[in-house]
């Protein structure tokens, strides 16, 4: 997980079939952000590598801080 321009890049092991990869991305983000899974939803990109997700319950600066922290933990 890490910054990629204005976006965040994540990697999941789930295969991109029957929505499994989409669900894995949403679960990963919920866990990394310490949010309930219901606070993370896919807005667009269900069939694409590029996705837009909606996060509720956090301000943008806090989202960036938590994702950066999670990315640092992953790289250790």
Chimera marker file (.cmm) of the C-alpha trace (Angstrom):
<marker_set name="trace">
<marker id="1" x="0.000" y="0.000" z="0.000" r="1" g="1" b="0" radius="0.5"/>
<marker id="2" x="1.351" y="3.398" z="-0.862" r="1" g="1" b="0" radius="0.5"/>
<marker id="3" x="0.789" y="6.757" z="-2.508" r="1" g="1" b="0" radius="0.5"/>
<marker id="4" x="0.424" y="6.817" z="-6.263" r="1" g="1" b="0" radius="0.5"/>
<marker id="5" x="0.020" y="10.458" z="-7.315" r="1" g="1" b="0" radius="0.5"/>
<marker id="6" x="-3.225" y="11.721" z="-5.798" r="1" g="1" b="0" radius="0.5"/>
<marker id="7" x="-4.438" y="8.174" z="-5.208" r="1" g="1" b="0" radius="0.5"/>
<marker id="8" x="-3.480" y="5.219" z="-3.063" r="1" g="1" b="0" radius="0.5"/>
<marker id="9" x="-2.288" y="1.934" z="-4.521" r="1" g="1" b="0" radius="0.5"/>
<marker id="10" x="-3.193" y="-1.302" z="-2.774" r="1" g="1" b="0" radius="0.5"/>
<marker id="11" x="-2.536" y="-4.921" z="-3.609" r="1" g="1" b="0" radius="0.5"/>
<marker id="12" x="-4.731" y="-7.880" z="-2.707" r="1" g="1" b="0" radius="0.5"/>
<marker id="13" x="-4.279" y="-11.579" z="-3.392" r="1" g="1" b="0" radius="0.5"/>
<marker id="14" x="-7.928" y="-12.255" z="-4.254" r="1" g="1" b="0" radius="0.5"/>
<marker id="15" x="-8.690" y="-13.093" z="-7.858" r="1" g="1" b="0" radius="0.5"/>
<marker id="16" x="-10.630" y="-10.472" z="-9.846" r="1" g="1" b="0" radius="0.5"/>
<marker id="17" x="-13.574" y="-12.778" z="-10.441" r="1" g="1" b="0" radius="0.5"/>
<marker id="18" x="-17.098" y="-12.630" z="-9.062" r="1" g="1" b="0" radius="0.5"/>
<marker id="19" x="-16.224" y="-9.434" z="-7.143" r="1" g="1" b="0" radius="0.5"/>
<marker id="20" x="-13.729" y="-11.171" z="-4.840" r="1" g="1" b="0" radius="0.5"/>
<marker id="21" x="-10.946" y="-8.644" z="-5.440" r="1" g="1" b="0" radius="0.5"/>
<marker id="22" x="-13.331" y="-5.725" z="-4.916" r="1" g="1" b="0" radius="0.5"/>
<marker id="23" x="-14.454" y="-7.165" z="-1.585" r="1" g="1" b="0" radius="0.5"/>
<marker id="24" x="-10.827" y="-7.756" z="-0.588" r="1" g="1" b="0" radius="0.5"/>
<marker id="25" x="-9.923" y="-4.134" z="-1.378" r="1" g="1" b="0" radius="0.5"/>
<marker id="26" x="-12.840" y="-2.844" z="0.696" r="1" g="1" b="0" radius="0.5"/>
<marker id="27" x="-11.962" y="-5.144" z="3.606" r="1" g="1" b="0" radius="0.5"/>
<marker id="28" x="-8.300" y="-4.093" z="3.417" r="1" g="1" b="0" radius="0.5"/>
<marker id="29" x="-9.208" y="-0.409" z="3.526" r="1" g="1" b="0" radius="0.5"/>
<marker id="30" x="-11.650" y="-0.899" z="6.402" r="1" g="1" b="0" radius="0.5"/>
<marker id="31" x="-8.996" y="-2.730" z="8.408" r="1" g="1" b="0" radius="0.5"/>
<marker id="32" x="-6.194" y="-0.262" z="7.585" r="1" g="1" b="0" radius="0.5"/>
<marker id="33" x="-8.394" y="2.692" z="8.509" r="1" g="1" b="0" radius="0.5"/>
<marker id="34" x="-9.931" y="1.043" z="11.600" r="1" g="1" b="0" radius="0.5"/>
<marker id="35" x="-13.390" y="1.596" z="10.162" r="1" g="1" b="0" radius="0.5"/>
<marker id="36" x="-16.371" y="-0.736" z="10.140" r="1" g="1" b="0" radius="0.5"/>
<marker id="37" x="-16.706" y="-2.448" z="6.755" r="1" g="1" b="0" radius="0.5"/>
<marker id="38" x="-20.049" y="-0.652" z="6.301" r="1" g="1" b="0" radius="0.5"/>
<marker id="39" x="-18.171" y="2.686" z="6.187" r="1" g="1" b="0" radius="0.5"/>
<marker id="40" x="-16.265" y="1.689" z="3.046" r="1" g="1" b="0" radius="0.5"/>
<marker id="41" x="-18.096" y="1.336" z="-0.273" r="1" g="1" b="0" radius="0.5"/>
<marker id="42" x="-17.170" y="0.985" z="-3.920" r="1" g="1" b="0" radius="0.5"/>
<marker id="43" x="-18.398" y="3.955" z="-5.954" r="1" g="1" b="0" radius="0.5"/>
<marker id="44" x="-16.957" y="3.037" z="-9.347" r="1" g="1" b="0" radius="0.5"/>
<marker id="45" x="-14.408" y="0.772" z="-10.990" r="1" g="1" b="0" radius="0.5"/>
<marker id="46" x="-15.923" y="-2.574" z="-10.135" r="1" g="1" b="0" radius="0.5"/>
<marker id="47" x="-14.503" y="-4.101" z="-13.319" r="1" g="1" b="0" radius="0.5"/>
<marker id="48" x="-11.349" y="-1.967" z="-13.430" r="1" g="1" b="0" radius="0.5"/>
<marker id="49" x="-7.974" y="-1.863" z="-11.738" r="1" g="1" b="0" radius="0.5"/>
<marker id="50" x="-8.718" y="1.770" z="-10.855" r="1" g="1" b="0" radius="0.5"/>
<marker id="51" x="-11.434" y="2.121" z="-8.254" r="1" g="1" b="0" radius="0.5"/>
<marker id="52" x="-13.124" y="4.956" z="-6.451" r="1" g="1" b="0" radius="0.5"/>
<marker id="53" x="-14.247" y="4.223" z="-2.914" r="1" g="1" b="0" radius="0.5"/>
<marker id="54" x="-16.312" y="6.248" z="-0.507" r="1" g="1" b="0" radius="0.5"/>
<marker id="55" x="-15.181" y="6.404" z="3.106" r="1" g="1" b="0" radius="0.5"/>
<marker id="56" x="-17.464" y="7.732" z="5.823" r="1" g="1" b="0" radius="0.5"/>
<marker id="57" x="-16.533" y="8.687" z="9.343" r="1" g="1" b="0" radius="0.5"/>
<marker id="58" x="-13.074" y="10.197" z="8.742" r="1" g="1" b="0" radius="0.5"/>
<marker id="59" x="-11.711" y="13.489" z="7.486" r="1" g="1" b="0" radius="0.5"/>
<marker id="60" x="-9.385" y="13.352" z="4.426" r="1" g="1" b="0" radius="0.5"/>
<marker id="61" x="-6.278" y="14.271" z="6.456" r="1" g="1" b="0" radius="0.5"/>
<marker id="62" x="-6.962" y="11.434" z="8.913" r="1" g="1" b="0" radius="0.5"/>
<marker id="63" x="-7.495" y="8.994" z="6.036" r="1" g="1" b="0" radius="0.5"/>
<marker id="64" x="-4.110" y="9.959" z="4.581" r="1" g="1" b="0" radius="0.5"/>
<marker id="65" x="-2.418" y="9.624" z="7.976" r="1" g="1" b="0" radius="0.5"/>
<marker id="66" x="-3.889" y="6.186" z="8.661" r="1" g="1" b="0" radius="0.5"/>
<marker id="67" x="-3.142" y="4.858" z="5.166" r="1" g="1" b="0" radius="0.5"/>
<marker id="68" x="0.430" y="6.150" z="5.361" r="1" g="1" b="0" radius="0.5"/>
<marker id="69" x="0.860" y="4.461" z="8.722" r="1" g="1" b="0" radius="0.5"/>
<marker id="70" x="-0.577" y="1.184" z="7.400" r="1" g="1" b="0" radius="0.5"/>
<marker id="71" x="1.738" y="1.384" z="4.368" r="1" g="1" b="0" radius="0.5"/>
<marker id="72" x="4.748" y="1.805" z="6.640" r="1" g="1" b="0" radius="0.5"/>
<marker id="73" x="3.751" y="-1.274" z="8.647" r="1" g="1" b="0" radius="0.5"/>
<marker id="74" x="3.413" y="-3.312" z="5.429" r="1" g="1" b="0" radius="0.5"/>
<marker id="75" x="6.888" y="-2.381" z="4.211" r="1" g="1" b="0" radius="0.5"/>
<marker id="76" x="8.580" y="-3.575" z="7.422" r="1" g="1" b="0" radius="0.5"/>
<link id1="1" id2="2" r="1" g="1" b="0" radius="0.2"/>
<link id1="2" id2="3" r="1" g="1" b="0" radius="0.2"/>
<link id1="3" id2="4" r="1" g="1" b="0" radius="0.2"/>
<link id1="4" id2="5" r="1" g="1" b="0" radius="0.2"/>
<link id1="5" id2="6" r="1" g="1" b="0" radius="0.2"/>
<link id1="6" id2="7" r="1" g="1" b="0" radius="0.2"/>
<link id1="7" id2="8" r="1" g="1" b="0" radius="0.2"/>
<link id1="8" id2="9" r="1" g="1" b="0" radius="0.2"/>
<link id1="9" id2="10" r="1" g="1" b="0" radius="0.2"/>
<link id1="10" id2="11" r="1" g="1" b="0" radius="0.2"/>
<link id1="11" id2="12" r="1" g="1" b="0" radius="0.2"/>
<link id1="12" id2="13" r="1" g="1" b="0" radius="0.2"/>
<link id1="13" id2="14" r="1" g="1" b="0" radius="0.2"/>
<link id1="14" id2="15" r="1" g="1" b="0" radius="0.2"/>
<link id1="15" id2="16" r="1" g="1" b="0" radius="0.2"/>
<link id1="16" id2="17" r="1" g="1" b="0" radius="0.2"/>
<link id1="17" id2="18" r="1" g="1" b="0" radius="0.2"/>
<link id1="18" id2="19" r="1" g="1" b="0" radius="0.2"/>
<link id1="19" id2="20" r="1" g="1" b="0" radius="0.2"/>
<link id1="20" id2="21" r="1" g="1" b="0" radius="0.2"/>
<link id1="21" id2="22" r="1" g="1" b="0" radius="0.2"/>
<link id1="22" id2="23" r="1" g="1" b="0" radius="0.2"/>
<link id1="23" id2="24" r="1" g="1" b="0" radius="0.2"/>
<link id1="24" id2="25" r="1" g="1" b="0" radius="0.2"/>
<link id1="25" id2="26" r="1" g="1" b="0" radius="0.2"/>
<link id1="26" id2="27" r="1" g="1" b="0" radius="0.2"/>
<link id1="27" id2="28" r="1" g="1" b="0" radius="0.2"/>
<link id1="28" id2="29" r="1" g="1" b="0" radius="0.2"/>
<link id1="29" id2="30" r="1" g="1" b="0" radius="0.2"/>
<link id1="30" id2="31" r="1" g="1" b="0" radius="0.2"/>
<link id1="31" id2="32" r="1" g="1" b="0" radius="0.2"/>
<link id1="32" id2="33" r="1" g="1" b="0" radius="0.2"/>
<link id1="33" id2="34" r="1" g="1" b="0" radius="0.2"/>
<link id1="34" id2="35" r="1" g="1" b="0" radius="0.2"/>
<link id1="35" id2="36" r="1" g="1" b="0" radius="0.2"/>
<link id1="36" id2="37" r="1" g="1" b="0" radius="0.2"/>
<link id1="37" id2="38" r="1" g="1" b="0" radius="0.2"/>
<link id1="38" id2="39" r="1" g="1" b="0" radius="0.2"/>
<link id1="39" id2="40" r="1" g="1" b="0" radius="0.2"/>
<link id1="40" id2="41" r="1" g="1" b="0" radius="0.2"/>
<link id1="41" id2="42" r="1" g="1" b="0" radius="0.2"/>
<link id1="42" id2="43" r="1" g="1" b="0" radius="0.2"/>
<link id1="43" id2="44" r="1" g="1" b="0" radius="0.2"/>
<link id1="44" id2="45" r="1" g="1" b="0" radius="0.2"/>
<link id1="45" id2="46" r="1" g="1" b="0" radius="0.2"/>
<link id1="46" id2="47" r="1" g="1" b="0" radius="0.2"/>
<link id1="47" id2="48" r="1" g="1" b="0" radius="0.2"/>
<link id1="48" id2="49" r="1" g="1" b="0" radius="0.2"/>
<link id1="49" id2="50" r="1" g="1" b="0" radius="0.2"/>
<link id1="50" id2="51" r="1" g="1" b="0" radius="0.2"/>
<link id1="51" id2="52" r="1" g="1" b="0" radius="0.2"/>
<link id1="52" id2="53" r="1" g="1" b="0" radius="0.2"/>
<link id1="53" id2="54" r="1" g="1" b="0" radius="0.2"/>
<link id1="54" id2="55" r="1" g="1" b="0" radius="0.2"/>
<link id1="55" id2="56" r="1" g="1" b="0" radius="0.2"/>
<link id1="56" id2="57" r="1" g="1" b="0" radius="0.2"/>
<link id1="57" id2="58" r="1" g="1" b="0" radius="0.2"/>
<link id1="58" id2="59" r="1" g="1" b="0" radius="0.2"/>
<link id1="59" id2="60" r="1" g="1" b="0" radius="0.2"/>
<link id1="60" id2="61" r="1" g="1" b="0" radius="0.2"/>
<link id1="61" id2="62" r="1" g="1" b="0" radius="0.2"/>
<link id1="62" id2="63" r="1" g="1" b="0" radius="0.2"/>
<link id1="63" id2="64" r="1" g="1" b="0" radius="0.2"/>
<link id1="64" id2="65" r="1" g="1" b="0" radius="0.2"/>
<link id1="65" id2="66" r="1" g="1" b="0" radius="0.2"/>
<link id1="66" id2="67" r="1" g="1" b="0" radius="0.2"/>
<link id1="67" id2="68" r="1" g="1" b="0" radius="0.2"/>
<link id1="68" id2="69" r="1" g="1" b="0" radius="0.2"/>
<link id1="69" id2="70" r="1" g="1" b="0" radius="0.2"/>
<link id1="70" id2="71" r="1" g="1" b="0" radius="0.2"/>
<link id1="71" id2="72" r="1" g="1" b="0" radius="0.2"/>
<link id1="72" id2="73" r="1" g="1" b="0" radius="0.2"/>
<link id1="73" id2="74" r="1" g="1" b="0" radius="0.2"/>
<link id1="74" id2="75" r="1" g="1" b="0" radius="0.2"/>
<link id1="75" id2="76" r="1" g="1" b="0" radius="0.2"/>
</marker_set>
